Amino acid sequence: MNNKIYLAALIAISSIIFLQSSIAVHAAQPFNIEIDLPGSYQNVNPGTDVWFTIKLLNLDNLQRVDVTLNYDIRDSNGNSIIHNSKTVAIETQASFVADLTVPDNTAPGEYSVNVDVNSSLGESYAKTELNISHPEDDLAIYYIAAGIIVLILLILLAVKSRTLIEKIKLKMKIGRIVSKKLKK
C-alpha cells in the first residue's frame, strides 16, 4: 500500500513538473523578431513615410506556417496612431520591408514602432523607438543660429563703423582747419 501511495505521489509530481515545463514552452515566443529602423527614419515629421525591415526567425523550425504581421506606431501610452497588417508564410526565416505613414496631425514626442506576429504556434512581439517632431521645431535651431550670426555681424559692424566715424570726423575737422587757413 505504501508503494501505491509513493507511486501515485511520484506520478502526480511528474505530471505537475511536465505541465509546468509545457506551459513554459508555450509561453515563450515562437518567433524571434528584429525590427531594423534606419537612422534616417528614427526622427521624422508628421506626414512622412517610415520604412523599416522586419526579420523573422521561426524558433520551432518545424514546418511552414502562415503568420499575420501586425505593425503599428504607438504613442507613449501604447495607443496605436497608425496600423497595418499582412499575412505571410514562413518556414525558417524571412525578411519583409514595411512602411507606415505618420498622420499629419501627430503631436511631437516619443513613439515606438511595434510588430506583433500571430500564428498557430503563438504570439511574438518586438518594438523599437521612434521620435516624431515638427518641421517648425527643426527650423527653430536654424533661426537661433541665424539670429546669433546677425548679432555678431551687427557688433562687428558697430565696432568697425565707430573707427570709420572717427576717421570721417577727423577728416572733416582737418578740412575745416585747412579751409580756415586758406581763407586767411
Residue pairs with C-beta under 8 A, 6 or more apart in sequence:
26 122
28 59
29 59
29 122
29 123
29 124
29 125
30 58
30 59
30 60
30 119
30 121
30 122
30 123
30 124
31 56
31 57
31 58
31 59
31 67
31 90
31 117
31 119
31 121
31 124
32 56
32 57
32 59
32 124
33 54
33 55
33 56
33 57
33 115
33 117
33 124
33 125
33 126
34 54
34 55
34 126
35 52
35 53
35 54
35 55
35 113
35 115
35 126
35 127
35 128
36 52
36 53
36 54
36 55
37 50
37 52
37 113
37 128
37 130
38 51
38 52
41 50
41 51
41 52
41 130
42 129
42 130
42 131
43 130
43 131
43 132
43 133
44 50
44 102
44 130
44 131
44 132
44 133
45 102
45 132
45 133
45 134
45 135
45 138
46 102
46 103
46 104
46 105
46 106
46 132
46 134
47 101
47 102
47 103
47 104
48 101
48 102
49 99
49 100
49 101
49 102
50 73
50 99
50 100
50 101
50 102
50 113
50 130
51 97
51 98
51 99
52 97
52 98
52 99
52 113
52 128
53 95
53 96
53 97
53 98
54 69
54 71
54 95
54 96
54 97
54 98
54 115
55 93
55 94
55 95
56 67
56 90
56 93
56 94
56 95
56 96
56 117
57 92
57 93
58 65
58 90
58 91
58 92
58 93
58 121
60 121
61 92
63 91
64 89
64 90
64 91
65 89
65 90
65 91
65 119
65 120
65 121
66 87
66 88
66 89
66 119
66 120
67 87
67 88
67 89
67 90
67 117
67 118
67 119
68 85
68 86
68 87
68 117
68 118
68 119
69 85
69 86
69 87
69 88
69 96
69 98
69 115
69 116
69 117
70 83
70 84
70 85
70 115
70 116
70 117
70 118
71 83
71 84
71 85
71 98
71 100
71 113
71 114
71 115
71 116
72 80
72 81
72 82
72 83
72 84
72 100
72 113
72 114
73 80
73 81
73 82
73 100
73 102
73 111
73 112
73 113
73 114
73 130
74 80
74 81
74 111
74 112
74 114
74 127
75 81
75 109
75 111
76 109
76 110
76 111
81 102
81 103
81 106
81 111
82 100
82 101
82 102
82 103
84 98
84 100
86 96
86 98
88 94
88 96
100 113
102 132
106 132
107 132
108 132
108 133
108 134
108 137
109 131
109 132
110 129
110 130
110 131
111 129
111 130
111 131
111 132
112 127
112 128
112 129
112 130
113 127
113 128
113 129
113 130
114 125
114 126
114 127
115 125
115 126
115 127
116 123
116 124
116 125
117 123
117 124
117 125
